[in-house]
Amino acid sequence: MAKLDEHPSVVRHRERPRTVEATALDAGWLRQICLDAGADDVGFVAIDRPELGEQRSEILAAFPGVRTLVSLVCRLNPEPIRSPARSIANQEFHANYDHVNEVTRRIVRVLGDAGVPAMNPASAFPMEMDRYPGRIWVVAHKPVAVAAGLGQMGIHRCVIHPVFGSFINLGTVLVGREVSDQGAPVDFNPCVECKLCVAACPVGAIGPDGHFSFSACVTHNYREFMSGFTDWVATIADSRDGDDYRRRVPASESASMWQSLSFKANYKAAYCVAVCPAGEDVIGPFLDDRKGFLETVVDPLKVKEEPVYVVPGSDAEAHVARRFPSKTIRRVRGLRPVSIAGFLFGMKLNFQREASRGLSATYHFIFTGREPAEATVEIRDRGLTVRQGLAGEAQVRVTADSDTWIGFLNGTRSLVWAMLRRKVRVRGRLRLLAAFAKCFPS
Ligand code: SF4
């Protein structure tokens, strides 16, 4: 090692002044660095905080040295987000996401120069697409922001900051040091439960009782992101020729996909954020004139003529038909699992509670072959429970080869074909299996 010790880089490195001691960072010092970098608010969360739950191991895998998560918000401008012209709203979303990423990068640079290791996962995209359709994000920013005291979740499933309301984007910096003081969750929820987000969502993703339909939201709002994009590619591949493709996809939708590929993916709605009046800075116009707020902010989004993407047979399709006569229903394929683990996890995301109305049954699933697994699925009172293993008495028992079952879910294998070849065996009433299938349209 003598030679390495004498190397000019090593000698110069050792002569450098140590700017920050390897002890806990001062919270006030770190906060000021974040504000100077452009954050509008900031809070700190230690890596061992219980609120991080299962994502702790994912974060440690990305950055084993992390000791503290710095959560920060950057404000969106409300008026562009509220415009029925979605190009204006998307420009604002993307500009602010870029801003958050610049802010977190600046923080990492300042900390790095001070001898503090730090890392900045993306505020939104890019994500780890090799894991798609599983967990693609490195950090789930929302629970970190809540733990840091930057807001609480509204019924629209976005974090509402007490001052800036829903008009924020979130960022997280992973820091390799402890910090002298941490944030604590805000002791009230800024959501005023006005239910405007319920009224404005074109696909009924948000229930008045707080229920949230992930599949409805991802199918429409994220049509030009992961699952919608892969469905569009499949539509191209399935088309016989140009005329057939044009019959399936209007020119405006092809052009919209081009726009998303060229200028970042478009959100189709995000109306829940647009109409949300919560937050000290934002709530004034709603309090002053609720009727006027509805007429100028909510109604233009509700009556806007536009395509709305739904899975055939979904609760969302029925909702659009019932509530939004000026919108055009576009039937598309939804999220499709590529593994049994994905199927069992995805059931919670794809469950259509209105389609399950009146159904009360327990199902046992036994998967054999490449991905053996056992699960118990209960559907009652418009609710779903999925458990590992076979529990209690089941009205229906399905024993299936795992690859065949995934093929059936993806439309490449017929259930009748699979049953004739005993790749899928069903014990119990087929009527209950048909009712089960209706709860998970894809
Ligand atoms: S729109 Fe109203 S109900 Fe919905 S999240 Fe905002 S404050 Fe809560």
Boltz pocket constraint, residues with backbone or C-beta under 6 A from the ligand:
constraints:
  - pocket:
      binder: B
      contacts: [[A, 154], [A, 155], [A, 156], [A, 166], [A, 190], [A, 191], [A, 192], [A, 193], [A, 194], [A, 195], [A, 196], [A, 197], [A, 198], [A, 272], [A, 275], [A, 276], [A, 277], [A, 278]]
      max_distance: 6.0
